[in-house]
């Protein structure tokens, strides 16, 4: 014997205006009062209710009484569904309004390590003060990896630099600053008291502390371009730890201006000659062709404000 399946009734194409009018009439028990509340005529309210009744199969939703109206059984059944629909739409309208004004929503961004020394914290502090209800999540990584995350849709914005040969031309770039490069040497280093910029070639015989044994794609690219390959004695990823190695006399290291404000006092900073290491650009990158939320636009603005206060 074949199994019969219950056929779901076809969902009618209901107007949210009809549901709003229906709830007003149900709330007041009167077409006249509902019309006054809505700023409509009584005949317009009556037409909306008739249209809703027709869309739902033609049965009455209200009993018409000598004085006012009363919900029928069908009308009482419809009330919670109409309330659910209108509440959802009001919630959607509120959420969309918050997105338009950065009063809510989310911001997902990433930044390279030295941007976290001063630029990102200052921008985040200002952003949190102005937009406390925006949910913020942050990632740290190298610029190429952050751009990959941006392309994949996992980030809304990435703070990146021109170091690392990242394909920046594929993104919308919001310029933040151009930072100079320093070399950090121990306080007792022969060049520690040097006035003016220093040429990297004068440090060709020094041991170096770097984040990788290979200079390609790192700040040490600048040394390779000057004709020598730095002798990396210690591989250290974190900037504070690099300073400790330098202070102990274990080598020298390159320090971008964004990290220079937090250098310890027993380390000397020497500005690298601009011909050896031109200033590198720092950008807030967004995916080209992707609409920016108000939160992203607001964060770009706070990043630019913070960048303007950082000596580079």
C-alpha positions in Angstrom: 0.0 0.0 0.0 1.6 3.3 -1.0 2.5 5.7 1.8 0.7 9.0 1.6 2.5 12.2 2.5 0.8 15.2 3.9 1.0 18.1 1.5 2.3 21.3 3.1 0.0 24.2 2.3 1.5 26.8 0.0 2.9 29.8 1.9 1.0 32.9 0.8 2.9 36.0 -0.4 2.0 38.2 2.6 2.7 41.9 2.8 4.4 43.0 6.0 2.2 46.1 5.8 -0.9 43.8 6.1 0.6 42.2 9.2 1.4 45.5 10.8 -2.2 46.8 10.2 -3.6 43.4 11.4 -1.7 43.7 14.7 -2.9 47.3 15.2 -6.5 46.3 14.7 -6.1 43.3 17.0 -4.4 45.5 19.7 -7.2 48.1 19.7 -10.2 46.0 18.7 -11.2 48.8 16.3 -10.6 49.7 12.7 -11.2 53.3 13.6 -8.6 53.5 16.4 -6.1 51.5 14.4 -6.5 53.9 11.5 -5.9 56.9 13.8 -2.8 55.2 15.2 -1.4 54.5 11.8 -2.4 57.9 10.4 -4.6 56.2 7.7 -8.2 56.4 6.8 -10.6 53.7 8.1 -11.3 52.5 4.6 -7.6 52.0 3.9 -7.3 49.9 7.0 -10.3 47.9 6.0 -8.9 47.2 2.6 -5.6 46.0 4.1 -7.4 43.5 6.3 -9.5 42.3 3.4 -6.4 41.8 1.3 -4.8 39.8 4.2 -7.9 37.7 4.6 -7.9 36.9 0.9 -4.3 36.0 0.9 -4.8 33.5 3.7 -7.8 31.8 2.1 -10.7 34.1 2.4 -11.8 33.3 6.0 -12.4 36.2 8.4 -9.8 37.3 10.8 -12.1 39.5 12.8 -15.8 39.4 13.6 -17.3 42.7 12.8 -19.4 43.8 15.8 -21.7 46.8 16.3 -18.9 48.5 18.2 -15.5 47.5 17.0 -14.2 44.1 16.0 -13.1 40.9 17.7 -10.5 38.3 16.6 -11.8 35.1 15.2 -10.1 31.8 16.0 -8.1 32.2 12.8 -7.1 35.7 13.9 -6.0 34.5 17.3 -3.8 31.9 15.6 -2.2 34.4 13.3 -1.3 36.9 16.1 1.9 35.2 17.4 3.2 34.6 13.8 2.5 38.2 12.8 4.3 39.4 15.9 7.3 37.1 15.2 7.6 38.4 11.6 7.3 42.1 12.5 9.7 41.7 15.5 12.3 40.0 13.2 12.0 42.8 10.7 12.3 45.4 13.4 15.4 43.6 14.7 16.9 43.5 11.2 16.2 47.2 10.7 18.0 48.0 14.0 21.0 45.8 13.1 21.3 47.3 9.6 21.1 50.8 11.2 23.9 49.9 13.6 26.0 48.7 10.7 25.4 51.9 8.8 26.6 54.0 11.8 29.2 51.6 13.3 27.0 51.4 16.4 27.2 47.6 16.2 28.3 44.8 14.0 31.9 43.3 13.8 35.4 44.3 12.7 37.9 41.5 11.9 41.4 42.8 11.2 45.0 41.6 11.2 48.3 43.4 11.6 52.0 42.7 11.3 54.0 42.5 14.5 55.6 45.9 14.7 52.3 47.6 14.0 51.2 46.3 17.4 53.9 48.2 19.3 52.1 51.6 19.1 50.0 52.1 15.9 47.3 49.4 16.5 46.9 49.8 20.3 46.4 53.6 19.9 43.9 53.1 17.1 42.0 50.4 19.0 41.8 52.5 22.1 40.2 55.3 20.2 37.9 53.0 18.2 36.6 51.2 21.4 35.8 54.6 23.0 33.8 55.7 19.9 32.3 52.4 18.9 32.0 50.3 22.1 29.4 47.9 20.7 31.4 46.8 17.6 32.7 43.3 18.1 36.4 43.4 17.3 38.7 40.4 16.6 42.4 40.7 15.7 45.1 38.5 14.2 48.8 38.9 14.0 50.9 37.7 11.0 53.2 38.5 8.2 51.8 40.8 5.5 51.5 38.2 2.7 49.6 35.8 5.1 47.3 38.5 6.2 46.5 39.5 2.6 45.6 35.9 1.9 43.2 35.9 4.9 41.8 39.1 3.5 41.2 37.6 0.1 39.6 34.6 1.6 37.1 36.8 3.5 38.4 35.9 6.9 39.4 39.5 7.6 37.8 42.8 6.8 41.1 44.8 6.9 44.8 44.1 7.2 47.5 46.5 8.4 50.4 45.6 6.1 53.8 46.9 4.9 55.8 46.8 1.7 58.2 44.4 3.3 57.8 40.8 2.2 57.0 41.4 -1.4 53.3 41.1 -0.9 51.1 41.6 -4.0 49.7 44.9 -2.8 48.5 46.0 -6.3 45.6 43.5 -5.9 44.1 45.4 -3.0 42.6 48.7 -2.1 45.3 50.5 -0.1 44.7 53.2 2.5 48.0 54.8 3.2 48.9 55.2 6.9 52.6 56.2 7.1 56.1 55.8 5.7 58.5 54.6 8.3 62.3 54.8 8.4 64.6 51.9 9.4 67.0 51.8 12.3 69.8 49.5 13.3 70.0 48.6 17.0 73.5 48.1 18.3 74.8 47.4 21.9 75.5 50.5 23.9 79.3 49.7 23.7 79.4 49.2 20.0 82.0 51.3 18.1 79.2 52.9 16.1 76.9 53.6 19.0 77.8 57.3 19.2 77.6 57.9 15.5 75.8 61.1 14.5 73.6 61.0 11.4 72.5 58.1 9.3 74.7 55.0 9.0 75.5 52.9 5.9 74.7 49.2 6.4 78.0 48.2 4.8 79.8 49.4 8.0 78.0 46.6 9.8 78.8 43.8 7.3 81.2 42.1 9.7 78.8 42.1 12.6 76.7 39.2 13.8 73.0 39.8 13.2 69.8 38.9 15.1 66.9 38.3 12.7 63.6 36.6 12.5 64.8 34.2 9.8 68.1 32.7 8.6 67.2 34.0 5.1 67.1 37.7 4.5 64.9 37.6 1.5 61.4 39.0 2.2 62.5 40.5 5.5 64.0 43.8 6.6 67.4 42.4 5.9 66.7 42.6 2.2 68.1 46.1 2.6 71.5 44.6 3.4 71.5 42.2 0.5 70.8 45.1 -1.8 74.0 46.8 -0.5 76.1 43.9 -1.6 76.6 41.8 1.6 74.7 38.9 3.1 74.3 39.4 6.8 75.7 36.7 9.1 72.6 35.7 11.1 73.9 34.4 14.4 70.6 34.1 16.3 67.1 33.7 14.9 64.7 35.5 17.2 61.1 36.3 16.2 59.9 38.7 19.0 61.0 42.3 19.0 61.6 42.6 22.8 63.7 39.4 22.8 65.8 40.8 19.9 66.6 43.9 22.0 67.7 41.6 24.8 70.1 39.8 22.5 71.5 43.1 21.2 71.9 44.6 24.7 73.9 41.4 25.7 76.3 42.1 22.8 75.3 39.1 20.8 74.7 41.0 17.6 72.8 43.9 15.9 69.4 44.0 14.4 67.2 46.2 12.2 64.3 48.0 13.9 61.5 49.7 12.0 60.3 53.1 13.3 57.0 51.6 14.6 59.0 49.6 17.1 61.6 52.2 17.9 59.5 53.9 20.5 59.8 50.9 22.8 63.6 50.3 22.5 65.3 49.7 25.9 67.9 52.3 27.2 70.9 50.0 26.9 70.5 49.7 23.2 71.6 52.5 20.7 69.4 53.2 17.7 71.1 54.4 14.5 69.1 55.7 11.6 69.9 53.7 8.4 70.9 55.8 5.5 67.9 56.3 3.2 69.9 55.2 0.1 70.4 51.8 1.8 66.9 51.4 3.1 64.2 53.7 1.7 61.2 54.3 4.0 58.7 51.4 3.8 55.0 52.2 3.4 52.4 51.0 5.8 48.8 50.6 4.6 45.4 49.5 5.8 44.5 47.1 3.0 40.9 46.1 2.1 39.7 43.7 -0.6 39.2 45.4 -3.9 35.5 45.5 -5.0 34.2 44.6 -1.5 31.9 47.0 0.2 33.3 48.5 3.3 31.2 48.6 6.5 31.0 51.7 8.6 33.1 49.9 11.2 35.9 49.4 8.7 35.8 53.0 7.5 35.8 54.2 11.1 38.8 52.0 11.9 40.8 53.2 8.9 40.1 56.8 10.2 41.4 55.9 13.7 44.5 54.2 12.2 45.3 57.3 10.3 44.9 59.5 13.4 47.2 57.2 15.4 49.7 57.1 12.5 49.9 60.9 12.5 51.0 60.9 16.1 53.8 58.4 15.7 57.3 59.7 15.0 58.7 57.9 11.9 
